[in-house]
Amino acid sequence: MLASINLILAGSIGVAGLCLLASFFLVKRQRGDRARETLRIRALQSKIDAALKDDVHDTSREAFSTALKTASLTTHLQAPRLQHLAKIDKQPPDKYKILGKLASQGMDAEEIASVLGISRTEAGQLLSLSSMAKCVR
């Protein structure tokens, strides 16, 4: 009986020792991870500080300002040309002209679709738009 108690006690001590050893290695690993993270953060902080202290920052500001002025001038010079292009009366595409003529001859959407090589649905939609455009004029 005493031998079995000693055996159980020895096993319990062994399990406790293993738990203690495992917790020791876990704490050591966490400390190492924390130390690596701290070094990484310090390295990143030094890179950020170096970037903020960089003198190139001022020249990039000047370059941006120059580019902005150039872009503003270009836009100002192109505005009259763009306004002129917007005023040009553009003719509708041939497909719409043909569709209007076929519709005025009394053709329905299916016949117009077969003539123009488009779907029946598209022909129906174009006929609807054409009739709405006539109402607006």
TORMARNU-125500 format. One line per field, with one value per residue (C-alpha): residue number from 1; residue in three letters; x, y, z. Coordinates in steps of 0.05 Angstrom, whole numbers, always signed. Layout:
residues N
resi = NUM / ...
resn = ALA / ...
east = X / ...
north = Y / ...
up = Z / ...
end
This chain:
residues 137
resi = 1 / 2 / 3 / 4 / 5 / 6 / 7 / 8 / 9 / 10 / 11 / 12 / 13 / 14 / 15 / 16 / 17 / 18 / 19 / 20 / 21 / 22 / 23 / 24 / 25 / 26 / 27 / 28 / 29 / 30 / 31 / 32 / 33 / 34 / 35 / 36 / 37 / 38 / 39 / 40 / 41 / 42 / 43 / 44 / 45 / 46 / 47 / 48 / 49 / 50 / 51 / 52 / 53 / 54 / 55 / 56 / 57 / 58 / 59 / 60 / 61 / 62 / 63 / 64 / 65 / 66 / 67 / 68 / 69 / 70 / 71 / 72 / 73 / 74 / 75 / 76 / 77 / 78 / 79 / 80 / 81 / 82 / 83 / 84 / 85 / 86 / 87 / 88 / 89 / 90 / 91 / 92 / 93 / 94 / 95 / 96 / 97 / 98 / 99 / 100 / 101 / 102 / 103 / 104 / 105 / 106 / 107 / 108 / 109 / 110 / 111 / 112 / 113 / 114 / 115 / 116 / 117 / 118 / 119 / 120 / 121 / 122 / 123 / 124 / 125 / 126 / 127 / 128 / 129 / 130 / 131 / 132 / 133 / 134 / 135 / 136 / 137
resn = MET / LEU / ALA / SER / ILE / ASN / LEU / ILE / LEU / ALA / GLY / SER / ILE / GLY / VAL / ALA / GLY / LEU / CYS / LEU / LEU / ALA / SER / PHE / PHE / LEU / VAL / LYS / ARG / GLN / ARG / GLY / ASP / ARG / ALA / ARG / GLU / THR / LEU / ARG / ILE / ARG / ALA / LEU / GLN / SER / LYS / ILE / ASP / ALA / ALA / LEU / LYS / ASP / ASP / VAL / HIS / ASP / THR / SER / ARG / GLU / ALA / PHE / SER / THR / ALA / LEU / LYS / THR / ALA / SER / LEU / THR / THR / HIS / LEU / GLN / ALA / PRO / ARG / LEU / GLN / HIS / LEU / ALA / LYS / ILE / ASP / LYS / GLN / PRO / PRO / ASP / LYS / TYR / LYS / ILE / LEU / GLY / LYS / LEU / ALA / SER / GLN / GLY / MET / ASP / ALA / GLU / GLU / ILE / ALA / SER / VAL / LEU / GLY / ILE / SER / ARG / THR / GLU / ALA / GLY / GLN / LEU / LEU / SER / LEU / SER / SER / MET / ALA / LYS / CYS / VAL / ARG
east = +0 / +56 / +91 / +29 / +22 / +96 / +85 / +24 / +61 / +121 / +75 / +41 / +108 / +129 / +66 / +74 / +146 / +126 / +72 / +123 / +173 / +120 / +99 / +172 / +183 / +118 / +138 / +207 / +176 / +128 / +186 / +224 / +164 / +154 / +228 / +225 / +162 / +194 / +255 / +209 / +169 / +233 / +259 / +194 / +194 / +264 / +244 / +184 / +227 / +278 / +223 / +194 / +261 / +278 / +294 / +266 / +197 / +205 / +227 / +169 / +121 / +152 / +146 / +73 / +59 / +92 / +53 / -12 / +1 / +17 / -46 / -88 / -58 / -69 / -142 / -152 / -123 / -163 / -230 / -249 / -234 / -275 / -333 / -331 / -333 / -392 / -432 / -423 / -491 / -479 / -521 / -553 / -520 / -545 / -578 / -626 / -641 / -656 / -699 / -740 / -752 / -772 / -819 / -851 / -864 / -905 / -856 / -860 / -803 / -793 / -786 / -739 / -697 / -688 / -670 / -619 / -592 / -608 / -650 / -725 / -720 / -669 / -712 / -773 / -734 / -707 / -778 / -802 / -745 / -760 / -833 / -815 / -766 / -820 / -867 / -814 / -801
north = +0 / +47 / +30 / +48 / +114 / +129 / +111 / +157 / +212 / +204 / +206 / +269 / +302 / +281 / +311 / +374 / +379 / +371 / +425 / +471 / +457 / +470 / +535 / +556 / +545 / +580 / +642 / +641 / +637 / +694 / +737 / +723 / +740 / +804 / +822 / +810 / +852 / +908 / +907 / +908 / +967 / +1005 / +993 / +1017 / +1078 / +1096 / +1089 / +1134 / +1186 / +1185 / +1195 / +1253 / +1287 / +1278 / +1342 / +1314 / +1328 / +1402 / +1391 / +1343 / +1398 / +1446 / +1395 / +1383 / +1457 / +1465 / +1406 / +1434 / +1502 / +1468 / +1427 / +1488 / +1526 / +1468 / +1461 / +1536 / +1534 / +1473 / +1499 / +1539 / +1479 / +1433 / +1482 / +1487 / +1412 / +1408 / +1457 / +1418 / +1390 / +1316 / +1274 / +1210 / +1145 / +1113 / +1056 / +1106 / +1141 / +1075 / +1053 / +1117 / +1108 / +1035 / +1053 / +1108 / +1056 / +1017 / +960 / +930 / +914 / +843 / +864 / +921 / +874 / +826 / +883 / +916 / +850 / +868 / +834 / +843 / +872 / +924 / +943 / +951 / +995 / +1038 / +1046 / +1068 / +1119 / +1144 / +1155 / +1191 / +1235 / +1254 / +1273 / +1318 / +1356
up = +0 / +18 / -47 / -88 / -51 / -65 / -138 / -143 / -108 / -154 / -215 / -189 / -177 / -248 / -279 / -238 / -261 / -334 / -326 / -294 / -349 / -403 / -371 / -366 / -441 / -457 / -417 / -449 / -518 / -504 / -479 / -543 / -586 / -548 / -556 / -632 / -638 / -598 / -644 / -705 / -678 / -663 / -733 / -764 / -719 / -740 / -814 / -802 / -766 / -822 / -874 / -836 / -828 / -902 / -939 / -1004 / -975 / -990 / -1062 / -1074 / -1049 / -1099 / -1155 / -1138 / -1138 / -1206 / -1234 / -1207 / -1239 / -1306 / -1302 / -1286 / -1345 / -1392 / -1371 / -1379 / -1450 / -1471 / -1445 / -1508 / -1553 / -1509 / -1507 / -1583 / -1590 / -1543 / -1587 / -1651 / -1673 / -1676 / -1723 / -1696 / -1717 / -1782 / -1743 / -1712 / -1778 / -1811 / -1752 / -1757 / -1831 / -1823 / -1766 / -1809 / -1862 / -1811 / -1794 / -1725 / -1678 / -1702 / -1775 / -1758 / -1716 / -1774 / -1822 / -1775 / -1747 / -1674 / -1622 / -1621 / -1551 / -1572 / -1632 / -1587 / -1539 / -1596 / -1624 / -1555 / -1549 / -1620 / -1604 / -1539 / -1576 / -1626 / -1569 / -1537 / -1602
end
